[in-house]
Every structure is written in C-alpha cells, then in structure tokens.
Amino acid sequence: MSKKISLKDIAEAVGVSTALVSYVLNDKDEQTRVNKDTAKRIREMAKEMNYQPNQIAKSLKSGKSQAIGLLVADISNPFFGNLARAIEDEAKKHGYSVLFGSSDENLENSQRLIDTFINRQIDGFIIAPAEGTASQLEYLKKANIPFVLIDRYFKGLETSYVVIDNFNATYQATQLLLNQGHTKVAYVCYKNQLQHTEDRYSGYLQALLDHGNAEDSNLICEVEFNNAAYFREQFIELLQPDRGVDAILFSTNTLSIMGLKIINELNITVPDDLAVFCFDESEAYDLFYCPISYVKQPLSMIGKEAVKILLEQLRGKASSEQKVMLDVEIVARKSCQK
C-alpha cells in the first residue's frame, strides 16, 4: 500500500513550511498574502503527488462537510436521475459532493431522509418535496438549515425554488394538439395536490377553454403514484372506443413510458389512431417506432440555478428567498400529427 501524502511531504518537496502549504490548500493564500508563484507551485506539487485531504478532519475544523443533501421523488425516474446528475456536476465545480435520497412521494420517507442527512452534517438541501411535507420545510427554516426547492413548491410557504413554467408547458402542448385538428385531447396525470400538478392541469384546461372546448371528466385519467396495476386499468378504460379519445397528453415522464407500452401492446398506431404528447425527454422514446413529441425541461439550468442559490445561502449572500421560473422547449414531432 502506498504511503498517504501529507502536508509535510508537500512542504518538503516545495521547500516551504507546512503552515504555508496548509494556507494554500485551504484557499487562504490570498488573505495570508502568500506569493502567487509559491501558491501555484504548492498546488501543482499537491496534484503531482496525488494529495487527498482528510475531509473528516477538515469538516470538524471548519464546521462544514462540503456536502449537499439531494432529496427527490424517485431517483430511478429518468427525469430525476438526469436532474440529479446536473446538480452533482454543478456542485462538483464548487467543491461539493452530493448525497442522494428518494422519498417515493412518501411523508415518512421524506422525514427519515431529512433526519439522516442532518445527522450526516450536510451543509444544505436541494429538495423536490413530496405532498404534505410543508411542515418539514418549515422545520428546516426554523432551524436555519439552508435549502432550495426544485420541480415543486408550496404557494403558502416562503422559500427559494427553481421550477419550470408548468402552466405554459401544458398549455402550449395542448394547444399544439388542438391546432393539429384533434378534438378529444385526454390528459393523464397523478392524483395529488402538488403545485406543479395543479399548474399543469390548469394549463391543459385553459388551452381547451381558449379553443372553445369544455372540460370533460371522461378525458381525464388520474392515477395513484407507484400503482402500475391501477394505472393499467384506468388507462385501458380511457382508450375504449366510446370515449372517442384522439390525442393524449401525459403529464410526467413515468406516465408517458407506461402509457406508450400499453398503446403498443394494444396495437394502437401512433399517430394514425392516436396522437401522443409526453412530458420530459427520455431515451426510451427513441425505441418507439414513431418519433415522440415532448416537453423538454432545461435540466442543466435547473441544476445550475439550484446550486447557485444554495451556495449563496451557505455563504450568507442571499438576502431573501429567490424564486426562479424557467421556460421549457416544446419539441413537436410526428407523434402529435393528425
């Protein structure tokens, strides 16, 4: 086993004191006025000798773990998996690592993960909150634990968040389907009262109304999270000929993929028999015989903004809650044509 490189080893190699090496590698060279050439030589030598700092000792001394807790609904969902990667890449640029956890849209799981992350002394949170977790976020606020919400937020809770314009996203997608000549546009969504769910439904409904169509409960397929059997039953019912559905807008990535599987299984041809518009980009769409239309979220920008806001909180530079709403891209392909 090779010997672990110490500050003393680097100091001897460069010909300076151990204290000077410590100042430089802890980014205190400017405030202690270390010569720039010397600081550069120290950093180059540390890299050449593959120096690995003792993060545990470092966090005990500074009171900072250089770690962020990321709490999402389901890390296996491609949307959250890709978003987590964007956040991890951005955090790494600033010297932070990211710990991941999935709440599975469950209140108890969410609380357990928050407690676990706090016990691991993470510096702050980035959270896609589950339904009913407003009180958990209130606790974080009272405890002065920095956090930023992504994907969802609570209207009555003053917090920083980074979300997309969900209303406009589904409004544009529905409008596009209607303008293609589809008259019975169905909507498939999860059954919850989360703000982004409500905003997406409102966008769909407003597009119908603006086109002269009335709200129709026969065109709504509302399903429970993590219940594939229930989804299958409800979705097949939606596709019955007496419903007259000629287009479908899926409100999430997971529902899109489950729905496309059943459409294929039932030998329903897209777009000849049924037009389809999905939410979020997915590699799975490339396996489908027809190019799938979808709402594309700016994942890298969401990750960048969330990390930026959290770091400003950690550095004491955030004077108030920051609310960021980003635009989406509507990717119209063959699946939405008539």
C-alpha positions as CSV (number, residue, x, y, z in Angstrom):
1,M,0.0,0.0,0.0
2,S,1.4,3.4,-1.0
3,K,2.1,6.0,1.7
4,K,-0.6,8.6,2.2
5,I,0.8,12.0,1.2
6,S,0.8,14.6,4.0
7,L,1.1,18.4,4.1
8,K,4.6,17.9,5.4
9,D,5.6,15.8,2.3
10,I,4.4,18.6,0.0
11,A,6.2,21.2,2.1
12,E,9.5,19.3,1.9
13,A,9.1,18.8,-1.8
14,V,8.5,22.5,-2.5
15,G,10.9,23.8,0.2
16,V,8.4,25.8,2.3
17,S,6.8,25.4,5.7
18,T,3.9,23.0,6.4
19,A,1.8,26.0,7.6
20,L,2.2,27.7,4.2
21,V,1.1,24.6,2.4
22,S,-2.0,24.4,4.7
23,Y,-2.9,28.1,3.9
24,V,-2.7,27.5,0.2
25,L,-4.6,24.2,0.1
26,N,-7.3,25.6,2.3
27,D,-7.7,28.6,-0.1
28,K,-6.4,31.1,2.4
29,D,-3.3,32.1,0.4
30,E,-4.8,35.4,-0.7
31,Q,-5.8,36.6,2.8
32,T,-2.5,35.5,4.2
33,R,-0.7,37.1,1.2
34,V,1.2,34.1,0.1
35,N,3.3,34.7,-3.0
36,K,1.3,33.8,-6.2
37,D,4.2,31.8,-7.7
38,T,4.7,29.9,-4.5
39,A,1.0,29.1,-4.2
40,K,1.0,27.9,-7.7
41,R,4.0,25.6,-7.1
42,I,2.3,24.2,-3.9
43,R,-0.9,23.4,-5.8
44,E,0.9,21.8,-8.7
45,M,3.0,19.7,-6.3
46,A,-0.1,18.5,-4.4
47,K,-1.7,17.5,-7.7
48,E,1.5,15.7,-8.9
49,M,1.8,13.8,-5.6
50,N,-1.9,13.0,-5.7
51,Y,-2.6,14.6,-2.3
52,Q,-6.0,13.6,-0.8
53,P,-7.2,15.9,2.0
54,N,-8.7,14.3,5.2
55,Q,-12.3,15.5,4.7
56,I,-13.5,14.3,8.1
57,A,-10.8,16.3,9.9
58,K,-11.4,19.3,7.6
59,S,-15.2,19.3,8.3
60,L,-14.6,19.0,12.0
61,K,-12.3,22.0,11.9
62,S,-14.5,24.2,9.6
63,G,-17.9,23.0,10.7
64,K,-18.7,22.4,7.0
65,S,-19.0,19.0,5.4
66,Q,-18.8,20.3,1.8
67,A,-21.8,18.0,1.1
68,I,-25.3,18.7,-0.1
69,G,-28.4,16.5,0.5
70,L,-30.5,16.0,-2.6
71,L,-34.0,14.7,-1.9
72,V,-36.1,13.7,-5.0
73,A,-39.3,11.7,-5.5
74,D,-37.6,8.7,-7.3
75,I,-34.0,8.6,-8.4
76,S,-34.8,5.7,-10.8
77,N,-37.1,8.1,-12.8
78,P,-35.0,9.2,-15.7
79,F,-36.1,12.8,-15.1
80,F,-34.9,12.9,-11.6
81,G,-31.8,10.8,-12.5
82,N,-30.8,13.3,-15.1
83,L,-31.6,16.2,-12.9
84,A,-29.5,14.7,-10.1
85,R,-26.6,14.4,-12.5
86,A,-26.9,18.0,-13.5
87,I,-26.9,19.1,-9.8
88,E,-24.0,16.8,-9.0
89,D,-21.9,18.2,-11.9
90,E,-22.6,21.8,-10.9
91,A,-21.9,21.1,-7.2
92,K,-18.6,19.4,-8.0
93,K,-17.4,22.6,-9.7
94,H,-17.7,24.4,-6.3
95,G,-16.0,21.6,-4.3
96,Y,-19.2,20.0,-3.0
97,S,-20.3,16.3,-3.1
98,V,-24.0,15.3,-3.3
99,L,-25.8,12.7,-1.2
100,F,-29.0,11.3,-2.8
101,G,-32.2,10.0,-1.4
102,S,-35.7,9.1,-2.8
103,S,-38.8,9.9,-0.9
104,D,-41.1,7.8,-3.2
105,E,-43.6,10.6,-2.6
106,N,-44.0,9.4,0.9
107,L,-44.2,11.7,4.0
108,E,-42.4,9.3,6.4
109,N,-39.6,8.5,3.9
110,S,-39.0,12.2,3.4
111,Q,-38.7,12.9,7.1
112,R,-36.4,9.9,7.6
113,L,-34.1,11.1,4.8
114,I,-34.0,14.7,6.1
115,D,-33.1,13.4,9.6
116,T,-30.4,11.1,8.1
117,F,-28.9,13.9,6.1
118,I,-28.9,16.3,9.0
119,N,-27.2,13.6,11.2
120,R,-24.5,13.3,8.5
121,Q,-24.0,17.1,8.9
122,I,-24.7,18.1,5.3
123,D,-24.4,21.8,4.7
124,G,-27.8,22.3,2.9
125,F,-30.6,20.7,1.0
126,I,-31.9,20.7,-2.6
127,I,-35.4,19.1,-2.4
128,A,-38.2,18.0,-4.7
129,P,-40.8,18.0,-1.9
130,A,-43.4,15.3,-1.6
131,E,-47.1,16.2,-1.0
132,G,-47.8,17.2,2.6
133,T,-44.1,18.0,3.5
134,A,-44.6,21.7,4.1
135,S,-44.2,21.3,7.9
136,Q,-40.8,19.5,7.3
137,L,-39.7,22.5,5.3
138,E,-40.9,24.9,8.0
139,Y,-38.7,22.9,10.5
140,L,-35.7,23.4,8.2
141,K,-36.5,27.2,8.0
142,K,-36.8,27.5,11.8
143,A,-33.5,25.5,12.3
144,N,-31.8,27.8,9.8
145,I,-30.8,24.9,7.6
146,P,-30.3,26.2,4.0
147,F,-32.4,24.6,1.3
148,V,-33.8,25.2,-2.2
149,L,-36.8,23.5,-3.7
150,I,-36.8,22.1,-7.3
151,D,-39.5,20.9,-9.6
152,R,-42.3,21.7,-7.0
153,Y,-43.0,24.4,-4.4
154,F,-45.7,25.3,-1.9
155,K,-47.7,28.5,-2.6
156,G,-48.2,29.4,1.1
157,L,-44.6,28.8,2.1
158,E,-41.9,31.5,1.6
159,T,-38.9,29.5,0.2
160,S,-36.3,29.7,-2.6
161,Y,-37.2,27.5,-5.5
162,V,-36.3,26.7,-9.1
163,V,-39.2,25.4,-11.2
164,I,-40.4,25.5,-14.8
165,D,-43.5,27.3,-16.1
166,N,-45.7,24.3,-15.8
167,F,-48.9,26.1,-16.8
168,N,-47.4,27.4,-20.0
169,A,-45.8,24.0,-20.8
170,T,-49.1,22.0,-20.9
171,Y,-50.9,25.0,-22.4
172,Q,-48.6,25.0,-25.4
173,A,-48.6,21.2,-25.8
174,T,-52.4,21.0,-25.6
175,Q,-52.8,24.0,-28.0
176,L,-50.5,22.3,-30.5
177,L,-52.6,19.1,-30.4
178,L,-55.8,21.1,-30.8
179,N,-54.4,23.1,-33.7
180,Q,-53.5,19.9,-35.4
181,G,-57.2,19.1,-35.6
182,H,-57.6,16.8,-32.6
183,T,-60.9,17.3,-30.9
184,K,-60.7,15.0,-27.9
185,V,-57.4,15.6,-26.1
186,A,-57.1,13.4,-23.0
187,Y,-54.9,14.2,-20.0
188,V,-53.1,11.6,-17.9
189,C,-51.7,12.7,-14.5
190,Y,-51.1,11.7,-10.9
191,K,-53.6,12.1,-8.2
192,N,-52.2,14.7,-5.8
193,Q,-52.4,18.4,-4.8
194,L,-48.8,19.3,-5.5
195,Q,-48.5,22.8,-7.1
196,H,-46.8,21.6,-10.3
197,T,-49.5,19.0,-10.8
198,E,-52.2,21.7,-10.4
199,D,-50.4,24.1,-12.7
200,R,-50.0,21.5,-15.4
201,Y,-53.7,20.6,-15.3
202,S,-54.7,24.3,-15.3
203,G,-52.6,24.8,-18.5
204,Y,-54.2,21.9,-20.2
205,L,-57.7,23.1,-19.2
206,Q,-57.1,26.7,-20.2
207,A,-56.0,25.6,-23.7
208,L,-59.2,23.6,-24.1
209,L,-61.3,26.5,-23.0
210,D,-59.5,29.0,-25.2
211,H,-60.1,26.7,-28.1
212,G,-63.8,26.5,-27.4
213,N,-63.8,23.1,-25.8
214,A,-65.4,22.4,-22.4
215,E,-63.8,20.5,-19.5
216,D,-64.7,16.8,-19.8
217,S,-64.1,14.3,-17.0
218,N,-64.2,11.4,-19.5
219,L,-60.9,12.8,-20.9
220,I,-59.1,12.8,-17.6
221,C,-57.1,9.8,-16.3
222,E,-56.0,10.5,-12.8
223,V,-53.9,7.7,-11.2
224,E,-52.0,6.9,-8.0
225,F,-48.2,7.0,-7.7
226,N,-46.4,3.7,-7.8
227,N,-49.6,1.7,-8.6
228,A,-48.9,0.1,-12.0
229,A,-52.0,-2.2,-11.9
230,Y,-54.3,0.7,-11.2
231,F,-52.7,2.8,-13.9
232,R,-53.2,-0.1,-16.4
233,E,-56.8,-0.5,-15.6
234,Q,-57.6,3.2,-15.8
235,F,-55.6,3.9,-18.9
236,I,-57.1,1.0,-20.9
237,E,-60.5,2.3,-19.8
238,L,-59.5,5.7,-21.2
239,L,-58.7,4.1,-24.6
240,Q,-62.1,2.5,-25.0
241,P,-63.7,3.5,-28.4
242,D,-66.8,5.0,-26.7
243,R,-64.5,7.7,-25.1
244,G,-63.5,8.9,-28.6
245,V,-60.0,10.0,-27.5
246,D,-57.9,11.0,-30.5
247,A,-54.9,12.5,-28.6
248,I,-53.2,12.1,-25.2
249,L,-51.1,14.5,-23.2
250,F,-49.1,12.7,-20.4
251,S,-48.1,14.9,-17.5
252,T,-44.9,13.1,-16.4
253,N,-42.1,11.1,-17.8
254,T,-43.0,7.9,-15.9
255,L,-46.7,8.0,-17.1
256,S,-45.5,8.6,-20.6
257,I,-43.4,5.5,-20.7
258,M,-46.0,3.3,-19.0
259,G,-48.7,4.6,-21.4
260,L,-46.7,4.1,-24.6
261,K,-46.1,0.4,-23.6
262,I,-49.8,-0.2,-23.3
263,I,-50.6,1.7,-26.5
264,N,-48.1,-0.5,-28.3
265,E,-49.4,-3.7,-26.6
266,L,-53.0,-2.8,-27.8
267,N,-51.8,-2.3,-31.4
268,I,-52.9,1.3,-31.4
269,T,-51.0,3.1,-34.1
270,V,-49.4,6.5,-33.3
271,P,-50.2,9.0,-34.8
272,D,-52.8,7.4,-37.2
273,D,-55.1,6.1,-34.4
274,L,-53.9,8.3,-31.6
275,A,-51.7,11.3,-31.2
276,V,-49.3,11.4,-28.3
277,F,-47.5,14.2,-26.4
278,C,-45.2,13.4,-23.5
279,F,-43.6,15.3,-20.7
280,D,-39.8,15.3,-20.4
281,E,-37.2,13.9,-22.7
282,S,-36.4,10.1,-22.4
283,E,-34.0,7.8,-24.2
284,A,-36.9,5.3,-24.1
285,Y,-38.7,7.4,-26.7
286,D,-36.0,6.5,-29.2
287,L,-37.1,2.8,-29.0
288,F,-40.6,3.7,-30.1
289,Y,-41.4,3.3,-33.8
290,C,-42.8,6.8,-34.1
291,P,-40.8,10.0,-33.1
292,I,-42.4,11.2,-29.8
293,S,-43.3,14.8,-29.1
294,Y,-42.4,16.0,-25.7
295,V,-42.0,19.0,-23.3
296,K,-38.2,19.5,-22.7
297,Q,-37.2,20.8,-19.4
298,P,-33.9,22.7,-19.0
299,L,-32.3,20.3,-16.6
300,S,-28.8,21.7,-16.6
301,M,-30.2,25.2,-16.0
302,I,-32.4,23.9,-13.1
303,G,-29.3,22.2,-11.6
304,K,-27.1,25.3,-12.1
305,E,-29.6,27.7,-10.6
306,A,-30.4,25.5,-7.6
307,V,-26.8,25.0,-6.6
308,K,-26.1,28.7,-7.2
309,I,-28.9,29.8,-4.8
310,L,-28.0,27.2,-2.2
311,L,-24.3,28.3,-2.2
312,E,-25.4,31.9,-1.8
313,Q,-27.4,30.9,1.3
314,L,-24.4,29.0,2.6
315,R,-22.1,32.0,2.1
316,G,-24.6,34.4,3.7
317,K,-25.1,36.3,0.5
318,A,-28.8,35.5,0.0
319,S,-30.8,38.5,1.4
320,S,-34.2,36.9,0.6
321,E,-35.9,33.9,-1.0
322,Q,-35.2,33.6,-4.7
323,K,-37.9,32.3,-7.0
324,V,-36.8,31.2,-10.4
325,M,-39.3,30.0,-13.1
326,L,-37.7,28.7,-16.3
327,D,-39.2,28.3,-19.8
328,V,-39.5,24.9,-21.5
329,E,-39.0,23.9,-25.1
330,I,-41.9,22.2,-26.9
331,V,-40.5,19.5,-29.2
332,A,-43.2,18.7,-31.8
333,R,-42.5,15.5,-33.7
334,K,-44.5,13.0,-35.8
335,S,-46.5,11.6,-32.8
336,C,-48.7,14.7,-32.4
337,Q,-49.7,15.0,-36.1
338,K,-53.1,14.2,-37.4
